[in-house]
Each structure stands twice: as structure tokens, then as C-alpha cells.
């Protein structure tokens, strides 16, 4: 079972696409710590453009983060080579296929990355690689969720193949041909060949059989429901949802969905599913892209507030309570709603 085979299961593809696409769509900001304990956006920092717009010459920031998040979800690891200029600033992040990378432990608790491609191997130091990894056993290489659940996913692929073959070969005419007459082996072979040519396959489904010489067709009806086939496919959706920690309702399993719990489902998705992946990215950036001195002044963070804002009614109530309580300014509420600034709006509220 490999990543490509696993994504042949529609639920796996949907779960990976949902997580990777959502993580990649969130804005990323570089912040500078101020002496008074506050922070401000460091928009002039080189990493702001690199992480927010163009990490390399061929990909947008969204495309690179989506690619690497999906690789990590499926294979347990994602890698990108870090390119520097002469001033020591990061200028490019170039994703590397995880299948081409071998992590080699070195003395002194160090390691390197051997990248093999087209029969050639080159070695990169730890400082030259951005390594995003899933949960590890050795603290260095992430475990593949596909490999951990390979038996379950293999069963899902077998179910899918069974269903496809049933429709391709079984058609809708399935049963036993009976006759009171004695038939020779040659007659049986000719009848079988003729029957399969006329009625087997989805293109021949529903054709009317014309029987002669006392032949009778007795259907053997055992639907997919009777064989619990559909139930087993539904169970696969639930298992994949557990594997990737995604609420089933977001994978089109709407049996337990309703209007009253939709907001909570989204909140669960952000706090339980996405938050670990956002933390993985932020801490990997902190470890690999910021030097020892810069780590004390700068940090990188996703802006995930938009996913938790809810509908317009709840957002209005939230802003009103914050402004009335004094811990939010009207200008901050307008900024969160992407509205243009109004000169003096905070002062007007303060003088009421």
C-alpha cells in the first residue's frame, strides 16, 4: 500500500485534499516581538514574501504548502530544500519527493538527508532542509498513516474492486439456467458462451432473454444491501475519518449533520484537525528558517481566525460584546472583516 494507491480511495483523497487545501489557504504572517510585550507584522522581513506569495520560481505559496501537507499526510514526511543568498537569507524553498529522501543519523545527535534521483545521490545538511513530519517514533522520521492503516485501506480497495467488477461483469441478469432435458458438454459450452456474449457486462444490462427448448431462468437475487456491501463501504468512510481525524460530515457523510451542529463541526475541524498541522508548520519554520538570534525577535504564525468567525449574526454579537467590554476596538473589528479604516472611529466610540 503506497500513497498513490491510498488516494484511489475517494474518502482518503477527500480527507487529504480537505486538510491540505485548508492549511494552504490560510494566510501566514511573520511577527516581530516588541519590547513592551506586544507584537507587530514584520512585512519587510524576507520570509513574509517567501511564505506568503512565492516560495520558488514555479510554485505559489498555496501550491507548495498544499503539496507538502498532502505528502506528510500520506507518507509521514515532507521535505523542501532551503536555498540561501550570500547574506544568509532564505531565498527559495524547493519541495523534494519524500520517496527520494533517506534520513541518515550522524554522530553528535546530527543527521543529513540523502536525495537520490536519476541514479545520482546528493547529501544535504539538516540546515539545508525544511522537514515537515507526522508523529514519529525516533524523533526524526514521521510515520506514514497509510502504512499504519494499510490493512484497513487494502480492504477498502478490495471492496472498491469488488463493486466495480460486480457492475462490469455481473450486469443485472444473474441466476441459473435450468432445463428438464439432457444436454451434452458441447451444448452446455455453446449455451454458456452465447449467454455471456449477450447478457454479461454493463452495456448488456436489462436485455430481455428469449429462452427455448424448455430452458428456464431462475434469478439468484442477493443485493448489495443484503450482502451488507453498502454498510461496509460506509464503515470505510468512518475508518478513514478516524485515520485523518476529520469529522465524517466534512467527508460527505451527512447522516448526523444538521443546521444546529454545523458551526460546532467546523469548530471541531479547526481546533482538533487543523491546529496540529498548523503547529507542525509553524514550528518547522521556526526551527529551519529562523537563525538563533532571529528566533528571539521573530516568529511565524497562521491567521486562522476567519475559520472560526461563524455566520454574520454571531460575528456581530462577538464584536459588540468585545467593543462594549473594552477589549476590542471598532477599528480592529473592521480590520477583521476586511473593511476599510474609518478615521477617528475609535475616538468616537471612546467619547460616547
N, C-alpha and C positions, 0 to 999 in steps of 0.2 A: 504494500500500500504506500503510494507516494502522494505528493501534494496534487499533482495533476489528476490522478485517479480520484482522489477525495473530492475535488471540485466538480467531478462529474455527477456528484450527488447534489441536487438542486438546493437542498437545505444548507449544506456546507457552503456552497457558493454564496447563498443569500446571507448567511451569518458573517462570513469573511468580508463580503462586499459592504455590508452594513457597518461593521466596526471600522474597517479600513477607510471607507469613504467618509464616515462621520469624523473620525480623528483627523483625517487630512483636510477636511473643510474648515476646521476651527482656526481662527486667527492665532498667530504666535507673536508674542511681544518680548523684546529684551528690556529689562528694567534695571535702573541704577538705584542703589541704596543711598539715601541722603543722610547727612549727619544727624538730623533730627528724628531719625527712625522712619521717615516717610519714604516714598519711592516716586520715581518719575520715569516715563518712557524714554529709553535711550535710542531714539530714532536714527541718530547719526552713527550708531555702532555698526560695524561691517556685517555682523550676524543678522541684523534686522532685515537687510535686503536678502541675504542668503537664505534665511529660513522662511521669510515671508513672501518671496517672489521667485527668485531664480537661483536654485542651488547648483546648477550646472548649465552648460550651453544648450542642452537638448530637452530638459525637463522643467516644468513649473514646480513650485514647492508642493502643490497639491499632488501632482503625479508622483513625485519621489516619495512623499510620506505615505501615500496610498499603497504604492508598490512595496515599500519596506514593511509596513504594518501587516499587509497580507502575507508576505514571506515569513514574518515572525509568527503569525497565527498558524500557518500551515507547517513550517519546518522547524519552528522554535527559535530561529535566529535570522537576523537581517544585518547586512554589512554595507558600509559605504566607505570608500577610500577618501581620506581627507587630503586636499591639496592646499599648500601654503604659498604665499608670496615671500619675497626677501625680507619683508618686515615682520614675518611670523604670523601674519593674519590669514585666517581661513578664507580661501577664495572659491573652492569648489568642493562639492560632495558628490562622489560618483558611486552609485549603487553597484554591488557585486553580487552575482548569483550565489546564494548560500551553498549550492551543490559544488561550487568550485573552491570552497574555502575549507582549510583544515587548520584548527587551532592547536598550536604546539606549545606545551608548557616548557619554560626555561628555568634555569636556576635563579634563586633570589626572588621567587614569587612573581616572576615576569612571564610573559608569553609573546608569541608572534603569530602572524596569520600568513599561511602559505596559500597562495592563489594559483591554481593550476588551470590553464586553458590552452587549447590547441597544442598540447604536448609540451608546453613550457610552464615552469613554476617560478614565481617570484615571491619574495618574502616581504611582508610589511610589518613594521613595529606596531606595538599597541597604540602608540601616539598617532599613528597614521590611519587608524580605522575607527569609524563610528560603529559600535556594536550594540544593536538592539536585541535583547534576548528575553525569552519567556522564562518561566520558572526553571531553575537549574538544580542539579544535584551536586555538582562540583564547584559551583560559584563562577563558572567560566562559560560553559556551553549550555544553551537552553534546550529543554526537552520539547520534542515535537508532539503536539496534541494529536496529530494524525497517527503517529506511531503508537502513542499511548492507547488510543481507541481503535487500533487497526482491525481488531476482530469485529467490533460493532459496525464500523464503516464497511468492512468487507461483506458483512451480512446485508447491509443496506444496498450495496452494489449488486449482490446476488439477487435480492428481491427485485431490483430495478430490471435486471437482465431477464428474470423470470417473467415479469409483467410484459416486457417488450416481446419476448418470444411467444408468449401466450397469444398476444394480439397478431403477431406476424404469422404464426403457424396454425393457431387453433381456429381462427375465424369465429363465426357464430354457430357453425354446424358441427357439433361434436357428439358422437354417440356410437352405437353399434348397429351394423347391418346384419339382419337375420333372414334366413330362408329355410323353408322346410325341405328343400331339395338338396341332394348331394352335389357338391362342387369339387372339381378336380383342382390340383395345385395350380395348373396353368390358368384356370378360370378365376381362381382367387387372386392370383398375381395381377391378371389383367383388370379385374374389378378394382383392386386396390389402387393401381396406377391411374385408372380412369377417374376414380373418385377424388384422389388427391389433386389431380390436374384441374378438375372442375370446381372444387369447393374449398381447397386449402389456401390460406393467405387472405390478408385483409381486402384485397381487390375483389375477391370472390364471396365476401361475406354477404349473407342474406339471399343467395341464389336459391331457387326452388329446384329440388331434386325430383327427377322423374324415374320411378322405380318400375322394374318389370321382372317377370319370371318368379313372382312370389316374394320378392325382396321387401323387407320391412325395416324402417329406420327407427331405432329406439334411442332417443336422446339421453345422454348422461349429464344431467344438469347439476353442476356444482359451481355456483357463482363465486366471484372473488370475496363477496361478503361472507358466504358460507364457509369459505376456507380461511376466514379472518385475514385475508390479504390486505384489505384496506386498513384494518386495525393495526397490522404490523407496520405498514408504511407510516401511519400516524405516530406510532411509538418511536419510529426513527426520527421524526421531527423533534419529539421531546428529548430524545437522547442527544441529538446534535445541539439543541438549545442548551442542554446542561454542559456539554463539552466546551462550548464557547461562552457560556454564562450570559446568554441572551434571552430576554423574555420571549416565550413562544409566540405571543401575539404579534411581535415585530417580525416574525418569520412567516406571517400569513396564517398562523393557527388562531383563528378568531373564535374558538369555542368558548373561551372565558373572557372575551372582550366586551366592554360596554362603554357608554359615554362617561359614566361616573368614574371608571378606573383608568381611563386613557392617560390622564395627566400623571397619575401615580406610576403607571407603567413607564412613561418617558423619564420620570424622575429616577426610577429604579435603574433604567438603562444608563443614565448619565452617571449616577453615583456608584453603582455596583459593576457595570460592564465597562464603561469608558474610563472611569477615573484611574484604574490601574494602568491602562495603556497610556494615558496622558502622563502619568507619573514616570512610567518607563522612558518615554521620550524625553521628558524634561531632565531627568537625572542622567540619561545618556548624553544629552547635550552638555550638561554641566560638567560631566566627567571628561568628555572628549574634546569639546570645542573651546572651553574657557581655561586659561592658564591658572597657575596657583594664585597669582596676585589678582587677576580679574575675578576669580570666584568670590573674593571678599567684597567686591564692589557691584558685580552684575549677577543677574540670574534670568533665566528664560522661562516663560510661563504661557500656557494656552489661555485664551479667553473663552471660557465655556458658559458664561452667564446666559447667553442667548438661548441655550438649550433648556434652561430651567425657568424661563420667564413666564411660561404658560400663556393663556389667552389674554386678550386686551383688557377684559374686566379685572382679572386677577392682577395683572401688571399695574393697572391704575390704582387698585386698592393697596398694593405693595408700595408704590411710590408715595401715595398720600400718607400712609402710616409713617414712612420714613421721614418725609418732609415735616409732618406735624410733630414727630418726636424729636426732630432736630439733628438726626444723624445722617440725613441726606439733604443735599441742596437741589433746588429746582433745575439748576444748570446740569447737575450730574444725571438727573432723570432724563433730561432732554438728550444728553450725550448717549446714554444707554439705548435710547430709541432712535439714534441716528438722525436727530433733528438739529437744525441749525441753531447756533447760540443766539440768545436774546440779551442785548446789553442791559445790565442792571437788574436782571430778573431776581438774582439772589438778594440784592439790596432791597428791592421792593417787597419781597416776602419778609425780610427781617424787620421792616418798619410797620408791618400790619398790626 
